[in-house]
Amino acid sequence: MGALDHISELFDCSTGSSKHKRRRQLQTVEVKVKMDCEGCERKVKRSVEGMKGVNQVDVDRKANKVTVTGYVEASKVVSRIAHRTGKRAELWPYVPYDEVEHPYAAGVYDRKAPAGYVRNAQDPYVSQLARASSSEVRYTTAFSDENPAACAVM
């Protein structure tokens, strides 16, 4: 798009939709779907492969995870899987174990999560539970083995 096209779009007074469609971004969508057998796996994979804009579909039956790469929207992928297969589908709610400050805090640890993953705690109430208060930090650092000279009691 040239400079004149850009300037003409700025001063365009016509009402209605734009002439140019906005291009979708290439993205990776991870979906959690319960799959019991190879038939379920095949059914889920075929339901997504037919979508417009899908480049690649990876299914991990052991983790109950479907990874879709392409020019697609996450909500459309989830609704397509749920509609075509009749299974409950949701966006992948887990993050790797290393990315969470307190992985065993209430609301973060999930027994159903695959190995090495914990639930993503985006809820501010859960995040406050997982975070230590300033007084707790002060007491735990006062008796640190890494800095024995910092102990105020001795």
CYANA upper distance limits for C-alpha pairs under 8 A (distance plus 0.5 A):
  1 MET  CA      5 ASP  CA      6.74
  1 MET  CA      6 HIS  CA      7.55
  2 GLY  CA      6 HIS  CA      6.96
  3 ALA  CA      7 ILE  CA      6.76
  4 LEU  CA      8 SER  CA      6.54
  5 ASP  CA      9 GLU  CA      6.71
  6 HIS  CA     10 LEU  CA      7.00
  7 ILE  CA     11 PHE  CA      7.10
  8 SER  CA     12 ASP  CA      6.49
 24 ARG  CA     71 TYR  CA      6.18
 24 ARG  CA     72 VAL  CA      7.68
 25 GLN  CA     71 TYR  CA      6.29
 25 GLN  CA     72 VAL  CA      8.34
 26 LEU  CA     69 THR  CA      7.75
 26 LEU  CA     70 GLY  CA      5.73
 26 LEU  CA     71 TYR  CA      5.21
 26 LEU  CA     72 VAL  CA      7.90
 27 GLN  CA     69 THR  CA      6.34
 27 GLN  CA     70 GLY  CA      6.20
 27 GLN  CA     71 TYR  CA      6.80
 27 GLN  CA     72 VAL  CA      7.62
 28 THR  CA     67 THR  CA      7.27
 28 THR  CA     68 VAL  CA      6.14
 28 THR  CA     69 THR  CA      4.93
 28 THR  CA     70 GLY  CA      7.13
 29 VAL  CA     67 THR  CA      6.24
 29 VAL  CA     68 VAL  CA      5.63
 29 VAL  CA     69 THR  CA      6.89
 29 VAL  CA     73 GLU  CA      8.48
 29 VAL  CA     74 ALA  CA      6.30
 29 VAL  CA     77 VAL  CA      8.37
 29 VAL  CA     91 LEU  CA      8.23
 30 GLU  CA     65 LYS  CA      7.32
 30 GLU  CA     66 VAL  CA      6.22
 30 GLU  CA     67 THR  CA      5.04
 30 GLU  CA     68 VAL  CA      6.91
 30 GLU  CA     91 LEU  CA      6.56
 30 GLU  CA     92 TRP  CA      5.78
 31 VAL  CA     65 LYS  CA      6.25
 31 VAL  CA     66 VAL  CA      5.64
 31 VAL  CA     67 THR  CA      6.96
 31 VAL  CA     78 VAL  CA      7.36
 31 VAL  CA     89 ALA  CA      7.13
 31 VAL  CA     90 GLU  CA      6.14
 31 VAL  CA     91 LEU  CA      4.93
 31 VAL  CA     92 TRP  CA      5.22
 32 LYS  CA     64 ASN  CA      6.23
 32 LYS  CA     65 LYS  CA      5.33
 32 LYS  CA     66 VAL  CA      6.92
 32 LYS  CA     89 ALA  CA      6.26
 32 LYS  CA     90 GLU  CA      5.89
 32 LYS  CA     91 LEU  CA      6.39
 32 LYS  CA     92 TRP  CA      5.58
 32 LYS  CA     93 PRO  CA      8.19
 33 VAL  CA     64 ASN  CA      5.87
 33 VAL  CA     65 LYS  CA      6.62
 33 VAL  CA     66 VAL  CA      7.63
 33 VAL  CA     87 LYS  CA      7.46
 33 VAL  CA     88 ARG  CA      6.84
 33 VAL  CA     89 ALA  CA      5.46
 33 VAL  CA     90 GLU  CA      7.50
 34 LYS  CA     61 ARG  CA      8.49
 34 LYS  CA     64 ASN  CA      5.72
 34 LYS  CA     65 LYS  CA      8.46
 34 LYS  CA     87 LYS  CA      7.83
 34 LYS  CA     88 ARG  CA      7.92
 34 LYS  CA     89 ALA  CA      8.33
 35 MET  CA     40 CYS  CA      5.91
 35 MET  CA     41 GLU  CA      6.59
 35 MET  CA     61 ARG  CA      6.43
 35 MET  CA     64 ASN  CA      6.40
 36 ASP  CA     40 CYS  CA      6.87
 36 ASP  CA     41 GLU  CA      8.32
 36 ASP  CA     61 ARG  CA      7.95
 37 CYS  CA     41 GLU  CA      6.96
 37 CYS  CA     61 ARG  CA      8.33
 38 GLU  CA     42 ARG  CA      6.60
 39 GLY  CA     43 LYS  CA      6.58
 40 CYS  CA     44 VAL  CA      6.67
 41 GLU  CA     45 LYS  CA      6.70
 41 GLU  CA     59 VAL  CA      7.38
 41 GLU  CA     61 ARG  CA      7.06
 42 ARG  CA     46 ARG  CA      6.59
 43 LYS  CA     47 SER  CA      6.69
 43 LYS  CA     85 THR  CA      7.14
 44 VAL  CA     48 VAL  CA      7.14
 44 VAL  CA     81 ILE  CA      6.95
 44 VAL  CA     85 THR  CA      6.92
 45 LYS  CA     49 GLU  CA      6.63
 45 LYS  CA     57 VAL  CA      7.18
 45 LYS  CA     58 ASP  CA      8.22
 45 LYS  CA     59 VAL  CA      7.42
 46 ARG  CA     50 GLY  CA      7.18
 47 SER  CA     51 MET  CA      8.22
 47 SER  CA     80 ARG  CA      7.57
 47 SER  CA     81 ILE  CA      6.64
 47 SER  CA     84 ARG  CA      6.50
 47 SER  CA     85 THR  CA      7.70
 48 VAL  CA     54 VAL  CA      8.13
 48 VAL  CA     57 VAL  CA      7.93
 48 VAL  CA     68 VAL  CA      8.39
 48 VAL  CA     77 VAL  CA      7.50
 48 VAL  CA     80 ARG  CA      7.53
 48 VAL  CA     81 ILE  CA      7.14
 49 GLU  CA     54 VAL  CA      6.96
 49 GLU  CA     56 GLN  CA      8.19
 49 GLU  CA     57 VAL  CA      7.26
 50 GLY  CA     54 VAL  CA      8.16
 52 LYS  CA     72 VAL  CA      8.12
 53 GLY  CA     70 GLY  CA      6.06
 53 GLY  CA     71 TYR  CA      5.22
 53 GLY  CA     72 VAL  CA      6.28
 54 VAL  CA     68 VAL  CA      7.49
 54 VAL  CA     69 THR  CA      6.66
 54 VAL  CA     70 GLY  CA      4.95
 54 VAL  CA     71 TYR  CA      6.68
 54 VAL  CA     72 VAL  CA      7.06
 55 ASN  CA     68 VAL  CA      8.17
 55 ASN  CA     69 THR  CA      6.13
 55 ASN  CA     70 GLY  CA      5.25
 55 ASN  CA     71 TYR  CA      8.20
 56 GLN  CA     68 VAL  CA      6.39
 56 GLN  CA     69 THR  CA      5.63
 56 GLN  CA     70 GLY  CA      7.24
 57 VAL  CA     66 VAL  CA      7.67
 57 VAL  CA     67 THR  CA      6.30
 57 VAL  CA     68 VAL  CA      5.18
 57 VAL  CA     69 THR  CA      6.96
 58 ASP  CA     66 VAL  CA      6.31
 58 ASP  CA     67 THR  CA      5.55
 58 ASP  CA     68 VAL  CA      7.01
 59 VAL  CA     64 ASN  CA      8.33
 59 VAL  CA     65 LYS  CA      6.55
 59 VAL  CA     66 VAL  CA      5.06
 59 VAL  CA     67 THR  CA      6.86
 60 ASP  CA     64 ASN  CA      6.41
 60 ASP  CA     65 LYS  CA      5.64
 60 ASP  CA     66 VAL  CA      6.73
 61 ARG  CA     65 LYS  CA      6.95
 63 ALA  CA    114 PRO  CA      6.21
 65 LYS  CA     92 TRP  CA      7.95
 72 VAL  CA     76 LYS  CA      7.90
 72 VAL  CA     77 VAL  CA      7.76
 73 GLU  CA     77 VAL  CA      6.97
 74 ALA  CA     78 VAL  CA      6.84
 74 ALA  CA     91 LEU  CA      8.24
 75 SER  CA     79 SER  CA      6.67
 76 LYS  CA     80 ARG  CA      6.44
 77 VAL  CA     81 ILE  CA      6.76
 78 VAL  CA     82 ALA  CA      6.73
 78 VAL  CA     89 ALA  CA      6.37
 78 VAL  CA     90 GLU  CA      6.70
 78 VAL  CA     91 LEU  CA      7.54
 79 SER  CA     83 HIS  CA      6.48
 79 SER  CA     89 ALA  CA      8.12
 80 ARG  CA     84 ARG  CA      6.42
 81 ILE  CA     85 THR  CA      6.29
 81 ILE  CA     86 GLY  CA      8.07
 81 ILE  CA     87 LYS  CA      7.78
 81 ILE  CA     89 ALA  CA      7.16
 82 ALA  CA     86 GLY  CA      5.73
 82 ALA  CA     87 LYS  CA      5.70
 82 ALA  CA     88 ARG  CA      6.17
 82 ALA  CA     89 ALA  CA      6.08
 83 HIS  CA     87 LYS  CA      8.20
 93 PRO  CA    119 ARG  CA      6.34
 93 PRO  CA    120 ASN  CA      6.29
 94 TYR  CA    113 ALA  CA      7.63
 94 TYR  CA    117 TYR  CA      6.37
 94 TYR  CA    118 VAL  CA      5.86
 94 TYR  CA    119 ARG  CA      4.90
 94 TYR  CA    120 ASN  CA      5.65
 95 VAL  CA     99 GLU  CA      7.45
 95 VAL  CA    100 VAL  CA      8.43
 95 VAL  CA    117 TYR  CA      6.01
 95 VAL  CA    118 VAL  CA      6.22
 95 VAL  CA    119 ARG  CA      6.71
 95 VAL  CA    120 ASN  CA      6.08
 96 PRO  CA    100 VAL  CA      8.17
 96 PRO  CA    116 GLY  CA      6.48
 96 PRO  CA    117 TYR  CA      5.01
 96 PRO  CA    118 VAL  CA      6.88
 97 TYR  CA    103 PRO  CA      7.13
 97 TYR  CA    116 GLY  CA      5.85
 97 TYR  CA    117 TYR  CA      5.32
 97 TYR  CA    118 VAL  CA      6.13
100 VAL  CA    118 VAL  CA      8.48
101 GLU  CA    130 ALA  CA      8.00
101 GLU  CA    131 ARG  CA      8.23
102 HIS  CA    108 VAL  CA      8.39
102 HIS  CA    130 ALA  CA      6.24
102 HIS  CA    131 ARG  CA      7.89
103 PRO  CA    108 VAL  CA      6.47
103 PRO  CA    109 TYR  CA      6.28
103 PRO  CA    118 VAL  CA      7.07
104 TYR  CA    108 VAL  CA      6.94
104 TYR  CA    109 TYR  CA      5.51
105 ALA  CA    109 TYR  CA      6.70
105 ALA  CA    129 LEU  CA      7.57
105 ALA  CA    130 ALA  CA      5.80
106 ALA  CA    126 VAL  CA      7.78
106 ALA  CA    129 LEU  CA      7.69
106 ALA  CA    130 ALA  CA      7.74
107 GLY  CA    119 ARG  CA      8.03
107 GLY  CA    121 ALA  CA      7.58
107 GLY  CA    126 VAL  CA      6.42
108 VAL  CA    118 VAL  CA      6.60
108 VAL  CA    119 ARG  CA      5.46
108 VAL  CA    120 ASN  CA      7.06
108 VAL  CA    121 ALA  CA      6.33
108 VAL  CA    126 VAL  CA      8.02
108 VAL  CA    130 ALA  CA      8.49
109 TYR  CA    118 VAL  CA      5.92
109 TYR  CA    119 ARG  CA      6.61
110 ASP  CA    118 VAL  CA      6.51
110 ASP  CA    119 ARG  CA      6.65
113 ALA  CA    117 TYR  CA      6.43
113 ALA  CA    118 VAL  CA      6.57
113 ALA  CA    119 ARG  CA      7.71
114 PRO  CA    118 VAL  CA      8.44
121 ALA  CA    126 VAL  CA      6.80
121 ALA  CA    127 SER  CA      6.76
122 GLN  CA    126 VAL  CA      8.09
122 GLN  CA    127 SER  CA      7.57
123 ASP  CA    127 SER  CA      6.79
124 PRO  CA    128 GLN  CA      6.70
125 TYR  CA    129 LEU  CA      7.06
126 VAL  CA    130 ALA  CA      6.85
127 SER  CA    131 ARG  CA      6.76
128 GLN  CA    132 ALA  CA      8.39
132 ALA  CA    136 GLU  CA      6.61
132 ALA  CA    137 VAL  CA      7.09
133 SER  CA    137 VAL  CA      6.92
134 SER  CA    138 ARG  CA      6.64
135 SER  CA    139 TYR  CA      6.79
136 GLU  CA    140 THR  CA      6.69
137 VAL  CA    141 THR  CA      6.56
138 ARG  CA    142 ALA  CA      6.66
139 TYR  CA    143 PHE  CA      7.48
140 THR  CA    144 SER  CA      7.14
142 ALA  CA    150 ALA  CA      6.73
142 ALA  CA    151 CYS  CA      5.61
142 ALA  CA    152 ALA  CA      7.16
143 PHE  CA    148 PRO  CA      7.91
143 PHE  CA    150 ALA  CA      8.06
143 PHE  CA    151 CYS  CA      6.05
144 SER  CA    148 PRO  CA      6.92
144 SER  CA    150 ALA  CA      8.16
144 SER  CA    151 CYS  CA      7.89
147 ASN  CA    151 CYS  CA      8.22
